[in-house]
Amino acid sequence: MKAVVFYAPGDIRVEEVERPVCRAGEALVKVDACAVCGSDMKAARTGNVRIKPPRIMGHEFTGLIVQKGDRVDDIAPENYAVGDRIVMATSVSCGECLYCRRGQRNLCVNLAPMGYSFDGGMAEYVAIPEQAILNGHLLKTPNSLPAETAALAEPVSCAINSIEQCNVKQGDTVVIIGAGPMGILNACIARAYGASKIIFAELNPQRLKQCEQFRFDRLINPSEEDLKQVIMDETDGYGADTVIVAAPAAAPQEQALELVRKQGNVMLFASLPAGKSMLNIDSRLIHYKELRVLGSSDSTPEHVRKAVEILSSKSFPAEAIVTHRLPLDGIEQAFELMRSGESLRVTLIPGKAKLG
């Protein structure tokens, strides 16, 4: 089969590899869509110490079960059948550590992600490991859900984790800094959870232009407008209920403390590069405003289950989020579209020779 294989930073190959064998306790899935994540691009360019090369990349995938190994019916928490469409909570947990026992599987001390520890979904077929099935990481979706929409389940689940930690509710004002695909997904989920006003801040004019179709309440370029003043004007001087920083830069993370109301939430959604992650923040703002400064990493199977429910609703703008569709051979083109800011989510479609 054809697959996108990571060998080393700067050495990503699309090549023919052996189709995975479906062993006992595993399921074999024929992949029909795999979205490309920013973490895939970073790994391809600068590497990731967690990847054990050579490794098939990709964790935002969906497909149809074509084979079940022996014992799957005995170990799986739900019934699977050949022909079922599936998605995954793709950072596979151990099921035994403190965090797993508390239901916080995304924080497992022994996480084994697809595309890092196990071969991923940028391929025609992927084997779902026994550990993933046993611990509930394999989830069924309605077969009627289009493949390109279902492939968004993993990134949408990460946004759900973020929004739930911020306790976003009916009537809230939410500010998103960074109008990339994950910023937009955070905004869409905030809207689904009841936020009444969503304000975007983004320096890239092309990114702001892409936001227009989603009909958010305010789009701000901080190089042209005073972000803090706009937010205070929009909130009668109180500040936002929640500010989510989805841009991987220190300055907006530091400024976010000034943009929220008392007892507001600051979500540091985007991680900063290793070695460049220190912040200079005013601790008095945290103290006297009783702020909650939060982080969000990955998602649990329950978040993915909620993501499938939201993606199945007609109100979710999946078609606007998937901006480009490419064959596996188009992986470098996908990275360039992402780097330039021209795309939101690029989806790879295995088996297709030419797409747009």
QUIPE-V638562 format. One line per field, one symbol per residue. phi: phi as a letter, one per 40 degrees, with the letter a starting at -180 (. if undefined). burial: + if it has 24 or more other C-alpha atoms within 12 Angstrom, else -. Layout:
BEGIN
phi->???
burial->???
END
This chain:
BEGIN
phi->.cacbcbadgbbbcacbccccccdgbbbbccbaacbcdcccccccbgacccbccacchbbbaabcbabcdgdccbccacbbdhccbbbccccccgbcdccccgcccbdcbdbccgbcbdbccacbacccddccdcgcbbcbdcccddccdccdcccccccdcccccfcadgcbbbbbhccdccccdcccdccchdcbbbbbaccdccccccdccfccabbcccbbcdcccccccbfgchccabbcbbcacdccccdccbbccgcbbbccccccdgbbcbbbccccccccfcbbbbabgabdccccccccccccccccccccccabbcdccccccccccccgcbbbcbcbdgbcabb
burial->-+++++++---+++-----+-+--++++++++++++++++++++--++--+++++++++++++++++++--+--++---+---++++++++++++--------+++++--++++++++++++++++++++++++++++++++--++++++++++++++++++++++++---++++++++++++++++++++++-+++++++++++-+++++--+-+++++++----++-++--++---+++++++++++++++++++++++-+++++++++-------------++----++++++++++++++++++++++---++++++++++++++++++++-+++-+++++++++++-----
END
